Amino acid sequence: QSVLTQPPSASATPGQRVTISCSGSSSNIGTNTVNWFQQVPGTAPKVLIYSNNQRPSGVPERFSGSKSGTSASLAISGLQSEDEADYYCAAWDDSLNAYVFGTGTKVTVL
Amino acid sequence: EVQLLESGGGLVQPGGSVRLSCEASGFTFNNYAMTWVRQAPGRGLEWVSGISGSGGGTYSADSVKGRFTLSRDNSKNTVYLQMNSLRAEDTAMYYCAKGVIFGVAGSFDIWGQGTMVTVFS
């Protein structure tokens, strides 16, 4: 059972902006940094955002992350067809001494 | 080029054992934590276990504690996941991932392609 809650789905037309929320608690998001992963079905996940808002080299600037209190968000601006994928937030949980993933959000480009 | 190559997956009966391996290349292996993440068919990602760069610190999810053991051999640039007392619910694609720091609590920047473990009777 995931301890980080995400909406199951999100959708928008190409060029629009999509925002995905991730709700946690004081022992995970409230204390530690948040990371976001993208997974295209049938492939391995890849990191999109680390340390709340940092993009690895090669990740387009239209992906951005933010954190406030015990919640975090991933925004995708200028949505493109190749952004259709599953997105997961994740963070270390100090109470569980475990890394926890969000429930996942499927993004559909209409 | 940084690469992770998993191996060892396959079919196993309930109660059986499997050892997964993840061989790394392209980076200074003992400087980074390593982690296993699994994904059951049609389900989300689940963190399984992580080990620090030295191997001195290991952490596991409650769902696998007492059954799975994570270890690493820094001389071989390889991390191992020994999986015992396997259950049907352990059926999943198992991904090896490289941490971004020495400790286990950081993010992962490189993922392997995964190895499938199927527990069936």
Interface residues (C-beta under 8 A of the other chain):
Chain A: S2 N32 T33 N35 F37 Q39 A44 P45 K46 V47 Y50 S51 P56 D86 Y88 A90 W92 L96 N97 A98 Y99 V100 F101 G102 T103 G104
Chain B: T35 V37 G44 L45 E46 W47 G50 Y59 S60 A61 D62 Y95 V100 V104 A105 G106 S107 F108 D109 W111 G112 Q113 G114
